[in-house]
Amino acid sequence: MDGGDVSAEGKVTCASWIKRPENAHLVVIGKSSGTSSSLEIFSFNAETTSLSPSPKATYVFEEGGDPVCIAVHPSGDEFVCSTTTGCKLFELYSHEDSIKFVRKEFLLQDVGPQKCMAFSIDGSKLATGGVDGHFRLFEWPTMRIIVDEPKAHKSFRDMDFSLDSEFLASTSTDGAARIWNTSDGVPVTLMRNSDENIELCRFSKDGTKPFLFTTVQKGNKTLIAVWDITTWKRIGHKSLLRKPASIMSMSLDGKYLALGSKDGDVCVVEVKKMEISSLHKRMHLGTNITSLEFCPSERVALTTSSQWGAMVTKLNVPADWKEWQIYLLLLGLFLASAILFYVFFENSDSFWNFPDPSSRPKIETLHGDPTSDEQWSSFGPVDL
């Protein structure tokens, strides 16, 4: 397990990947040092599974406020940072090794701290969930209000958009969970038992099965529950992490689900089998993991904690086929089939192997035997 961390000069409060062309991804990290706060952008090296030794660009919050969470637009050109005073919008500019980002005017700069923020998968919507329980859903980038519900939850805990951007799931600190239709804002409340708290939520992302995954805390027992998003009924559950989870994340291709525990462990689950693929113990030794996110193109996780800062870690899961490997395999299969066809052609009495006309026997009669004419002849894929 390889890794690299960033923790010097300030406490890390949040972090997120910034997807960039040609897999030249970046990481934006929020820090608070007590006297001042900042955002720092680092480059990521996939070969060494590490971040650059120093930030490529920095923004200092001279106006005050500590970073709380970050939502990056799927394009990678913009991101929103929630602070203890409100939200700030930044636009990213990068050319070769030169990176800078500038703050832009934003409608939500005075709304107070937002515990959760997320862009829809298609980038057309932005959702925010406040510490005060206020839910807002906007069109992007027009910022036209779709939903404005001040009492959506007691206080937001987690949120996530579905793959088709049609639904948004949200959870509360009091254990409740709601599903919002992103076109009209009509909510549905997920049913739970009186002794259960629904805490974290992530939609499936592989495009084959319409599921919602949630963590359910039932006393000292932690379960992963699976919900059918056509009926919003629970269809199964499984105990995997076996300890309280603080954060949950889904890989962009939907193959892996990751859980971060309150004592620093990370559990990676293969969604197809709903089995643990790898368990990384004490990744953040004895500390609550505050953020967990898969790299856009690598089996690498970005994690943060207040004590150990930000860390990128190569996950112990089976490697995916690279594009060039797939093409090489297809080429090999084509060549093998061509060789087999040639061998078969040369050694078989094929219809297309016409004999040499000069070698044919001479016809000595006009009447042949009329009876001698030749006759033409995937818990499987999350099956819970």
C-alpha positions in Angstrom: 0.0 0.0 0.0 1.6 3.2 -1.2 0.6 6.6 0.1 1.4 10.3 0.5 0.1 12.8 2.9 -0.2 16.6 3.3 -0.6 17.9 6.8 1.9 20.6 7.5 1.0 24.2 8.3 -2.6 24.0 9.4 -5.3 21.4 10.1 -6.9 19.8 7.1 -10.6 20.2 7.2 -11.7 18.9 3.8 -10.4 17.8 0.4 -11.6 16.7 -3.1 -10.3 15.5 -6.4 -10.4 17.8 -9.4 -10.8 15.8 -12.6 -8.5 17.0 -15.4 -7.9 16.0 -19.0 -5.4 13.2 -19.8 -5.7 12.1 -16.1 -3.5 15.0 -14.9 -5.8 15.2 -11.9 -5.5 17.7 -9.0 -6.4 17.7 -5.4 -7.9 20.8 -3.6 -7.4 20.9 0.2 -9.0 23.1 2.8 -6.9 24.1 5.8 -7.4 26.0 9.0 -4.5 27.2 11.2 -6.5 29.0 13.8 -5.4 32.5 12.7 -6.1 32.1 9.0 -7.6 29.6 6.6 -6.7 28.6 3.0 -7.4 26.5 0.0 -4.4 24.7 -1.6 -4.2 22.8 -4.9 -1.7 20.0 -5.4 -0.9 17.9 -8.5 -1.2 14.1 -8.3 1.4 11.7 -9.6 -0.2 8.4 -10.4 3.1 6.5 -10.9 4.3 7.3 -7.3 0.7 7.6 -5.8 1.7 10.9 -4.2 0.8 14.6 -4.2 3.3 17.3 -5.2 5.6 18.4 -2.3 4.2 21.9 -2.3 0.9 23.5 -3.5 0.6 24.6 -7.1 -1.8 27.4 -6.1 -3.1 28.9 -2.9 -6.0 31.1 -1.8 -6.1 32.7 1.7 -9.4 33.5 3.2 -8.6 37.0 4.3 -12.3 37.7 4.9 -12.4 34.9 7.5 -14.2 31.6 7.7 -12.8 28.0 7.9 -13.4 25.5 5.0 -16.1 22.9 5.8 -16.6 21.0 2.5 -15.8 21.2 -1.2 -17.9 20.3 -4.3 -16.1 20.1 -7.6 -18.1 20.5 -10.9 -17.8 17.4 -13.1 -16.0 19.5 -15.8 -13.2 20.2 -13.3 -13.3 23.9 -14.2 -15.2 25.2 -11.1 -15.7 24.3 -7.5 -17.6 25.6 -4.5 -16.2 25.7 -1.0 -18.4 25.9 2.0 -17.0 27.8 4.9 -18.2 28.6 8.4 -19.6 31.9 7.1 -21.0 30.9 3.7 -20.1 29.5 0.3 -17.5 30.7 -2.2 -17.2 29.9 -5.9 -13.8 29.5 -7.6 -12.9 29.1 -11.3 -9.8 27.1 -12.2 -7.3 27.9 -14.9 -4.5 25.6 -15.8 -2.0 25.5 -18.7 0.7 22.9 -18.7 2.3 23.2 -15.2 0.8 26.6 -14.4 -2.3 26.5 -12.2 -4.4 29.3 -10.7 -7.9 29.7 -9.4 -9.9 32.9 -8.8 -12.9 33.6 -6.7 -16.1 34.7 -8.4 -19.3 36.4 -7.2 -21.7 33.8 -5.8 -25.3 33.9 -4.6 -24.6 31.7 -1.5 -21.8 33.7 0.0 -23.8 34.6 3.2 -25.9 31.4 3.8 -23.8 30.1 6.7 -22.0 26.7 6.8 -23.2 23.9 4.6 -22.5 20.5 5.9 -23.1 18.8 2.4 -22.8 20.0 -1.1 -22.9 18.1 -4.4 -23.1 18.6 -8.2 -25.3 16.3 -10.2 -23.5 13.8 -12.4 -24.4 15.7 -15.5 -23.3 19.0 -13.9 -26.7 20.7 -14.4 -27.6 21.0 -10.7 -26.1 22.0 -7.4 -27.5 20.9 -4.0 -26.5 22.2 -0.6 -27.5 21.0 2.8 -26.9 23.3 5.8 -25.9 22.6 9.3 -29.3 24.3 10.1 -31.2 21.7 8.0 -31.9 24.1 5.1 -32.0 22.3 1.8 -31.4 24.2 -1.5 -31.4 22.8 -5.0 -30.3 25.0 -8.0 -30.0 24.8 -11.7 -26.4 25.3 -12.8 -25.0 27.7 -13.7 -28.1 29.9 -13.8 -28.7 29.4 -10.1 -32.5 29.2 -10.6 -34.0 27.8 -7.5 -35.7 24.4 -7.8 -36.1 23.6 -4.1 -35.8 25.9 -1.1 -36.8 24.0 2.0 -35.7 25.5 5.3 -36.8 22.6 7.5 -35.7 19.6 5.3 -33.7 18.0 8.2 -32.7 18.7 11.7 -29.2 19.0 10.4 -27.7 17.5 7.2 -25.4 14.5 7.5 -24.9 13.3 3.9 -26.2 13.6 0.3 -25.7 12.1 -3.1 -27.2 12.4 -6.7 -28.4 9.4 -8.7 -26.5 8.4 -11.9 -29.3 10.0 -14.1 -29.4 13.1 -11.9 -33.1 12.5 -11.4 -33.0 11.9 -7.6 -31.0 13.2 -4.7 -30.8 11.3 -1.4 -30.1 13.2 1.9 -29.7 12.0 5.5 -30.0 13.8 8.8 -28.2 13.8 12.1 -31.4 12.5 13.7 -31.3 9.3 11.5 -34.0 10.3 9.0 -33.4 10.0 5.2 -35.3 11.6 2.3 -35.3 11.2 -1.5 -35.9 14.4 -3.6 -37.1 14.4 -7.1 -34.8 17.0 -8.7 -37.3 18.1 -11.3 -40.1 19.2 -9.0 -38.6 18.8 -5.5 -41.2 16.4 -4.2 -39.7 14.4 -1.3 -40.1 10.8 -0.2 -39.1 9.6 3.3 -37.3 6.3 3.6 -39.0 4.0 6.1 -36.9 2.8 9.0 -37.5 1.0 12.3 -37.6 3.0 15.5 -34.2 1.7 16.7 -32.4 2.5 13.4 -30.6 5.5 12.2 -29.9 6.0 8.4 -26.6 7.9 8.3 -24.7 7.8 5.0 -26.0 7.4 1.4 -24.6 6.7 -2.1 -26.4 5.7 -5.3 -25.1 2.9 -7.5 -23.1 4.2 -10.4 -22.6 1.3 -12.8 -25.7 2.0 -14.8 -27.1 -1.6 -14.6 -28.9 -1.8 -11.2 -30.9 1.2 -9.8 -29.9 0.9 -6.1 -29.3 3.2 -3.2 -26.8 2.2 -0.6 -27.1 3.5 3.0 -25.4 2.8 6.3 -27.8 1.9 9.0 -26.8 2.1 12.6 -28.8 -0.2 14.8 -27.4 0.0 18.4 -23.7 -1.0 18.1 -24.3 -2.8 14.8 -23.5 -1.2 11.5 -25.3 -2.4 8.3 -25.1 -1.5 4.6 -28.7 -1.5 3.4 -29.7 -1.6 -0.2 -32.9 0.1 -1.5 -34.7 -0.3 -4.9 -35.0 3.2 -6.3 -38.2 2.3 -8.2 -40.1 1.5 -5.0 -37.8 3.0 -2.3 -38.2 -0.3 -0.4 -35.3 -1.9 1.4 -34.4 -5.2 -0.4 -31.5 -6.4 1.7 -28.7 -5.5 4.1 -25.3 -6.8 5.1 -22.8 -6.2 7.9 -19.3 -5.6 6.4 -17.4 -2.9 8.3 -18.7 -4.0 11.7 -17.9 -0.6 13.3 -19.5 2.9 13.0 -18.8 4.6 9.7 -18.0 8.3 9.4 -17.9 8.6 5.5 -18.9 6.7 2.4 -17.9 6.9 -1.2 -18.6 5.3 -4.6 -16.1 4.9 -7.4 -17.1 6.7 -10.6 -17.5 3.4 -12.5 -19.7 2.0 -9.7 -17.5 -1.1 -9.1 -16.4 -0.2 -5.6 -18.0 1.2 -2.4 -15.7 2.5 0.3 -16.4 3.2 4.0 -14.2 5.2 6.4 -14.6 4.4 10.1 -14.4 6.7 13.1 -11.2 5.1 14.2 -9.2 5.5 10.9 -9.9 2.3 9.0 -11.0 2.2 5.3 -13.0 -0.8 4.0 -13.4 -1.2 0.2 -16.4 -3.3 -1.0 -16.8 -4.9 -4.4 -20.4 -4.0 -5.3 -21.0 -6.9 -7.7 -20.4 -9.4 -4.9 -21.1 -7.2 -1.9 -17.9 -8.5 -0.3 -14.9 -6.8 1.2 -12.2 -6.5 -1.5 -9.6 -4.8 0.7 -9.4 -3.5 4.3 -6.9 -0.8 5.1 -6.5 -0.7 8.9 -5.3 2.4 10.7 -5.0 4.5 7.6 -5.6 7.5 9.9 -4.6 5.9 13.2 -7.3 6.3 15.9 -8.9 9.3 14.1 -12.2 10.0 12.6 -12.0 10.0 8.7 -13.7 13.2 7.6 -13.6 12.8 3.9 -13.1 9.9 1.5 -13.1 10.0 -2.3 -12.0 7.8 -5.2 -9.6 9.1 -7.8 -11.4 9.7 -11.1 -9.2 7.3 -13.1 -7.1 5.2 -10.6 -7.8 2.8 -7.8 -6.6 5.4 -5.3 -8.4 6.9 -2.4 -8.1 10.5 -1.0 -8.8 10.6 2.7 -8.6 13.3 5.3 -8.6 13.6 9.1 -7.9 16.5 11.5 -4.9 14.8 13.0 -3.2 13.2 10.0 -4.1 15.6 7.2 -4.8 14.6 3.6 -3.5 11.3 2.3 -3.7 9.5 -1.1 -3.5 5.7 -0.9 -3.3 3.0 -3.6 -6.1 0.5 -2.9 -5.4 -3.2 -2.7 -8.0 -4.1 -5.3 -7.7 -5.9 -8.7 -6.3 -3.6 -11.4 -8.6 -2.6 -14.2 -7.7 -3.3 -17.8 -6.1 -0.3 -19.5 -7.4 0.8 -22.9 -4.1 -0.3 -24.7 -4.3 -3.7 -23.0 -7.8 -4.2 -24.3 -6.7 -3.3 -27.9 -3.7 -5.6 -27.6 -5.9 -8.5 -26.5 -8.3 -7.9 -29.4 -5.4 -7.7 -31.8 -4.0 -11.0 -30.4 -7.4 -12.7 -30.8 -7.7 -11.5 -34.4 -4.2 -12.8 -35.3 -4.9 -16.1 -33.6 -8.2 -16.6 -35.4 -6.5 -15.6 -38.7 -3.8 -18.3 -38.2 -6.4 -20.9 -37.3 -8.5 -20.1 -40.4 -5.4 -20.4 -42.6 -4.4 -23.8 -41.2 -8.0 -25.0 -41.5 -8.2 -23.7 -45.1 -5.0 -25.4 -46.1 -5.8 -28.8 -44.5 -9.5 -29.2 -45.3 -11.6 -30.2 -48.3 -13.4 -26.9 -48.4 -16.1 -26.1 -51.0 -14.0 -23.1 -51.9 -10.9 -25.2 -52.6 -11.7 -25.6 -56.3 -9.6 -28.3 -58.0 -7.3 -27.4 -60.9 -9.4 -27.7 -64.0 -6.4 -29.4 -65.9 -6.5 -32.2 -63.3 -10.1 -33.1 -63.9 -10.8 -36.5 -65.6 -12.3 -36.3 -69.1 -16.1 -36.8 -69.3 -16.7 -39.9 -71.4 -20.5 -40.1 -71.1 -23.3 -37.6 -71.1 -25.3 -39.6 -68.7 -24.2 -40.0 -65.1 -25.8 -41.7 -62.2 -28.9 -39.6 -61.2 -28.5 -40.8 -57.6 -25.0 -39.5 -57.2 -25.8 -35.8 -57.1 -24.2 -34.1 -53.9 -26.8 -32.9 -51.4 -26.3 -29.3 -50.0 -26.0 -29.3 -46.5 -23.1 -12.1 -10.8 -25.0 -11.3 -3.4 -24.1 -11.8 -8.2 -24.4 -8.5 -9.7 -25.7 -7.1 -6.4 -28.3 -9.9 -6.3 -29.4 -9.3 -2.8 
